[in-house]
Amino acid sequence: MATIAVQPIPGQMGVLVTAAPAFPGDHFSLGVPECIGDAAAPIWFGGLVPAWSRSGEGLWVQRGERPGELRYALTVRPAEDYVDIEIDLTNLSPRPWQHGMAFNCFNCGASVLCDHECLRHWVGLHGHLTRLTQVPRVFGPRPAIQLYSVEGAPPGRDIPFVANFAATPADVALEGWMAIAAPDGRRLVAAASRPALFLFQNMEYSCIHSGPDFGLLAPGATARALTRLYFVAASLGEWHARVQRELGSPAP
Amino acid sequence: MSPLSRRELLAAAAALAASPAGSHRGAAGEGAGQEGMVLIPAGPFTMGTAADVAAGLAREHGYHVSWFSGEVPCRESRLPAYWIDRYPVTNAQFHAFCVATGHAPRPHWHGSEPPPGTRDHPVVSVNRADCLAYAIWIGKRLPSEAEWEKAARGERGLAYPWGPEFDPQACCWGRSPGPGRPLTDPVTAHPQGASPYGVMDLVGNAAEWCADSPGPGSGIIKGGCWLTQDPLNLRPAARNMSGFDNNPLDFYGFRCAKETG
């Protein structure tokens, strides 16, 4: 079976998925990373100019650095029905980071999966597959967006990046993934991280994010985290069993 | 093209604004000098949704009630009289603006021209700056969210512009995206969608930028659009959508408003 085809965007913190076997003719844009660094003061998309290079068959590596703040190497590893985004993040600042983080955007707005109303968005809540529209929501300063705390991670209110959006329902913790089912119900895309720090979705773009957690990063320290983006031909239940095997449930 | 004076530009714009396709149309409620606009009288109106109604909608349609929190509570508001465009700004009108001012054509247009057969469709792929530039050029402004909602729901706060129940024929909705083709309808395609004041095409087709900013760098978007799949999100009271000011998405359009004085 063919692997997913990806195309880095030169000079940008982004990748195009130009072909995914489960979604013929569709394409997706990935803002990887849309934001990265200290969860209290991350660097946003466009805040630095990364360099892309090839690394082995089908792998691409994005390297970015802001002297005195951070350095990262982001490897894009496409497989048959998923793309791994593996990031090594180094704290170059003189301050400890309570949470190193990345904000990896999976934009489905141009595909058949496009769902600006979250009618086909799914999450894991208390061990159950749950429609996102049945999960509490907070009407924040930008009504189209919402963030969620993740099981095994600190509450969103304790993570400055998450808290700053003022759009995270209290007392709700989801599994570290979010999925969008295709209208035919036989395919889906999903974003999952190991470990996951928070979830995000934006109705404006029909995008989903699973933010990976690099944990406490002392000055000079490096940590690795993974975001896996799925493009699968499977039912939601089949896929959920698989993701629990592959990435642990809810956090390894 | 020879440069035009501001007066000539405004005159041309007023003529174009008189009808979606560029021909003059008179209508009840339109006043001298405000062709193509509808006068919304001063006075109270019902805005938002009552908590018990929101709870009922949530139960009936399988939502958590918090998804309606932005539109709760229902409250009586009051506005001075104002004018609002009878129809959304069309491709023809926006094209005239681009020709007159050098403003950039929309990204999906065929060069400087709207796609064939879409001159009377709402212009889409506009960000807030595009809308504001057009409004200033034509001597108007964007409506506030309250003005938009009153124009859509009338004084008594109808659930939909045409009445209390959803009518699938009354607007353009439920379509799926395709490559390079916003699936809008002509702004006159659904006359049964008229609001109590005779304002047209408020829900579905193009979602509409309002003047209000829910937070820095963003604007309130009202009315749902051609992509909207759930009629609940076509209710004028719904407040789930906001747009980044810089985003010219292919379901964002707008109409203009103006003071009466």
Interface residues (C-beta under 8 A of the other chain):
Chain A: G109 A110 V112 C114 H116 E117 L119 R131 T133 Q134 V135 P136 R137 V138 F139 G140 P141 R142 P143 A144 I145 P169 P183 M203 E204
Chain B: G62 Y63 H64 S66 W67 S69 G70 S176 P177 P179 P214 G215 P216 S218 I220 I221 L227 T228 Q229 D230 N233 R239 N240 M241 S242 G243 F244 N247 L249 F251
